[in-house]
Amino acid sequence: MSAITFDTHKFIRKLEEAGFDPRQAEAVAAACREAQGEAELATKRDIERLEAKLETRFERQEGELRLNRWRLGLMLAGVVSLILKAFS
């Protein structure tokens, strides 16, 4: 997973504007940074890569299903022709 950018300086300033003292604001920012580092968040790019992989896999599966339908049809035609030959 990719890293998410986080402007800690701006975050600390917002906390200080809201009434936190500088030490509290820095502690909260550090805790948020650590929590963010531990979280495995998917970025938009991660999701796009996954979608591309899934699309490729689904296309391959569709091709295999089409081939199996043809095989099944040929086998069924062979069995029917053998049955018809046996009763003729």
Backbone as JSON, one array per atom type, in Angstrom:
{
  "sequence": "MSAITFDTHKFIRKLEEAGFDPRQAEAVAAACREAQGEAELATKRDIERLEAKLETRFERQEGELRLNRWRLGLMLAGVVSLILKAFS",
  "N": [[0.84, -1.17, 0.0], [0.37, 2.29, -0.56], [1.86, 5.26, 0.83], [0.12, 7.74, 2.7], [0.03, 11.19, 2.38], [0.59, 13.65, 4.91], [0.18, 16.65, 6.42], [1.75, 17.6, 9.04], [2.55, 19.93, 10.34], [0.62, 21.87, 9.63], [-1.58, 20.62, 10.77], [-0.91, 20.68, 13.5], [-0.89, 23.47, 13.91], [-3.65, 24.0, 13.51], [-4.72, 22.62, 15.68], [-3.6, 24.09, 17.79], [-4.81, 26.54, 17.32], [-7.34, 25.84, 18.03], [-7.17, 25.71, 20.72], [-5.41, 23.92, 21.96], [-2.41, 23.38, 23.82], [1.04, 23.85, 22.71], [2.58, 21.46, 23.26], [0.6, 19.5, 23.67], [-0.66, 19.58, 21.16], [1.41, 18.69, 19.48], [1.75, 16.11, 20.5], [-0.71, 14.92, 19.87], [-0.6, 15.09, 17.09], [1.61, 13.43, 16.61], [0.58, 11.0, 17.52], [-1.5, 10.62, 15.69], [-0.02, 10.4, 13.32], [1.41, 8.03, 13.84], [-0.73, 6.2, 14.1], [-1.77, 6.36, 11.56], [0.34, 5.3, 10.13], [0.24, 2.67, 10.93], [-2.17, 1.83, 9.98], [-3.55, 0.17, 7.19], [-4.26, 1.59, 4.52], [-5.96, 1.83, 1.44], [-5.01, 3.47, -1.49], [-6.29, 5.55, -4.15], [-4.92, 4.85, -6.44], [-4.02, 2.27, -5.75], [-6.45, 0.9, -5.72], [-7.21, 1.19, -8.4], [-5.19, -0.33, -9.66], [-5.81, -2.87, -8.65], [-8.38, -3.2, -9.73], [-7.7, -3.35, -12.45], [-6.21, -5.74, -12.51], [-8.21, -7.57, -11.73], [-10.02, -7.25, -13.83], [-8.53, -8.25, -15.99], [-8.26, -10.9, -15.16], [-10.97, -11.71, -15.11], [-11.57, -11.48, -17.84], [-9.95, -13.5, -18.87], [-11.16, -15.71, -17.64], [-13.69, -15.6, -18.83], [-13.01, -16.25, -21.47], [-12.11, -18.89, -21.11], [-14.49, -20.08, -20.24], [-16.07, -19.8, -22.54], [-14.66, -21.46, -24.3], [-14.98, -23.92, -22.97], [-17.75, -24.23, -23.23], [-17.97, -24.69, -25.99], [-16.53, -27.1, -26.14], [-18.17, -28.75, -24.57], [-20.5, -28.69, -26.1], [-19.61, -29.99, -28.45], [-18.99, -32.52, -27.39], [-21.53, -33.32, -26.52], [-22.87, -33.38, -28.97], [-21.47, -35.5, -30.14], [-22.17, -37.63, -28.42], [-24.96, -37.72, -28.82], [-24.99, -38.33, -31.54], [-23.89, -40.94, -31.44], [-25.87, -42.26, -29.95], [-28.05, -42.02, -31.69], [-27.07, -43.48, -33.84], [-26.92, -45.98, -32.69], [-29.6, -46.68, -32.39], [-30.52, -46.72, -34.95]],
  "CA": [[0.0, 0.0, 0.0], [1.11, 3.54, -0.65], [1.78, 6.13, 1.99], [-0.77, 8.89, 2.58], [0.73, 12.38, 2.87], [-0.08, 14.26, 6.04], [0.88, 17.89, 6.8], [1.68, 17.67, 10.51], [2.69, 21.33, 10.78], [-0.7, 22.48, 9.48], [-2.45, 19.96, 11.75], [-0.54, 21.22, 14.82], [-1.39, 24.85, 13.97], [-5.1, 23.96, 13.69], [-4.99, 22.22, 17.06], [-3.25, 25.22, 18.65], [-5.86, 27.55, 17.12], [-8.53, 25.35, 18.71], [-6.98, 25.8, 22.16], [-4.41, 22.99, 22.49], [-1.08, 23.99, 23.98], [1.93, 23.26, 21.7], [2.96, 20.08, 23.58], [-0.56, 18.65, 23.4], [-0.86, 19.53, 19.71], [2.45, 17.83, 18.91], [1.48, 14.73, 20.91], [-1.85, 14.44, 19.08], [-0.1, 14.93, 15.72], [2.46, 12.23, 16.59], [-0.3, 9.83, 17.65], [-2.2, 10.46, 14.4], [0.97, 9.92, 12.35], [1.65, 6.62, 14.16], [-1.94, 5.43, 13.77], [-1.86, 6.34, 10.1], [1.37, 4.39, 9.65], [-0.17, 1.3, 11.23], [-3.36, 1.51, 9.18], [-3.27, -0.18, 5.8], [-5.3, 2.22, 3.72], [-5.76, 1.74, 0.0], [-5.14, 4.73, -2.22], [-7.03, 5.43, -5.4], [-4.04, 4.12, -7.36], [-4.06, 0.86, -5.34], [-7.73, 0.35, -6.16], [-7.17, 1.11, -9.86], [-4.35, -1.5, -10.0], [-6.59, -4.07, -8.34], [-9.43, -3.32, -10.74], [-7.09, -3.8, -13.71], [-5.9, -7.16, -12.35], [-9.46, -8.32, -11.73], [-10.58, -7.21, -15.18], [-7.75, -9.2, -16.79], [-8.61, -12.25, -14.71], [-12.32, -12.0, -15.58], [-11.51, -11.69, -19.29], [-9.39, -14.84, -19.07], [-12.19, -16.68, -17.24], [-14.73, -15.6, -19.87], [-12.47, -17.01, -22.6], [-12.11, -20.31, -20.75], [-15.89, -20.54, -20.24], [-16.5, -19.92, -23.94], [-14.01, -22.67, -24.83], [-15.62, -25.08, -22.36], [-19.07, -24.39, -23.84], [-17.75, -25.34, -27.29], [-16.16, -28.5, -25.89], [-19.36, -29.45, -24.11], [-21.39, -28.84, -27.26], [-19.07, -31.04, -29.32], [-19.17, -33.8, -26.72], [-22.95, -33.63, -26.55], [-23.19, -33.78, -30.35], [-20.91, -36.84, -30.33], [-22.99, -38.6, -27.69], [-26.25, -37.81, -29.51], [-24.79, -39.09, -32.8], [-23.7, -42.35, -31.08], [-27.19, -42.78, -29.55], [-28.87, -42.13, -32.91], [-26.48, -44.56, -34.64], [-27.24, -47.24, -32.02], [-31.01, -46.98, -32.56], [-30.88, -46.68, -36.37]],
  "C": [[0.89, 1.25, 0.0], [0.91, 4.36, 0.61], [0.84, 7.31, 1.69], [-0.02, 10.09, 3.15], [-0.11, 13.06, 3.94], [0.75, 15.45, 6.48], [0.75, 18.09, 8.3], [1.77, 19.1, 11.01], [1.34, 22.05, 10.73], [-1.67, 21.92, 10.52], [-2.19, 20.53, 13.15], [-1.05, 22.65, 14.96], [-2.9, 24.88, 14.19], [-5.47, 23.59, 15.12], [-4.7, 23.37, 18.02], [-4.29, 26.33, 18.54], [-7.13, 27.15, 17.86], [-8.36, 25.33, 20.23], [-6.0, 24.8, 22.76], [-3.12, 23.76, 22.75], [-0.13, 23.26, 23.02], [2.32, 21.81, 21.98], [1.82, 19.11, 23.3], [-0.76, 18.48, 21.89], [0.16, 18.62, 19.05], [2.22, 16.37, 19.27], [0.32, 14.14, 20.09], [-1.4, 14.19, 17.64], [0.76, 13.67, 15.6], [1.61, 10.97, 16.68], [-1.05, 9.58, 16.34], [-1.25, 9.9, 13.35], [1.26, 8.44, 12.58], [0.46, 5.74, 13.77], [-2.09, 5.3, 12.26], [-0.83, 5.38, 9.52], [0.99, 2.94, 9.87], [-1.37, 0.87, 10.39], [-2.94, 1.18, 7.76], [-4.41, 0.34, 4.95], [-4.96, 2.1, 2.25], [-5.94, 3.12, -0.61], [-5.94, 4.48, -3.49], [-6.21, 4.63, -6.41], [-4.02, 2.62, -7.04], [-5.34, 0.2, -5.86], [-7.76, 0.21, -7.68], [-6.34, -0.09, -10.33], [-5.12, -2.79, -9.77], [-7.7, -4.29, -9.36], [-8.87, -3.84, -12.06], [-6.75, -5.29, -13.64], [-7.16, -8.01, -12.42], [-10.08, -8.36, -13.12], [-9.85, -8.2, -16.09], [-8.13, -10.63, -16.43], [-10.01, -12.64, -15.19], [-12.34, -12.24, -17.08], [-10.98, -13.08, -19.6], [-10.43, -15.91, -18.73], [-13.31, -16.75, -18.28], [-14.28, -16.4, -21.09], [-12.48, -18.5, -22.33], [-13.54, -20.86, -20.73], [-16.41, -20.73, -21.66], [-15.94, -21.2, -24.56], [-14.68, -23.92, -24.27], [-17.03, -25.3, -22.9], [-18.96, -25.09, -25.19], [-17.42, -26.82, -27.1], [-17.38, -29.32, -25.47], [-20.34, -29.68, -25.26], [-20.91, -29.94, -28.19], [-19.23, -32.42, -28.7], [-20.63, -34.24, -26.76], [-23.38, -34.07, -27.95], [-22.66, -35.18, -30.63], [-21.74, -37.9, -29.65], [-24.33, -38.79, -28.39], [-26.08, -38.6, -30.81], [-24.58, -40.57, -32.52], [-25.03, -43.0, -30.7], [-28.05, -43.0, -30.8], [-28.37, -43.29, -33.77], [-26.87, -45.92, -34.03], [-28.69, -47.65, -32.26], [-31.44, -46.97, -34.03], [-30.77, -48.03, -37.02]]
}
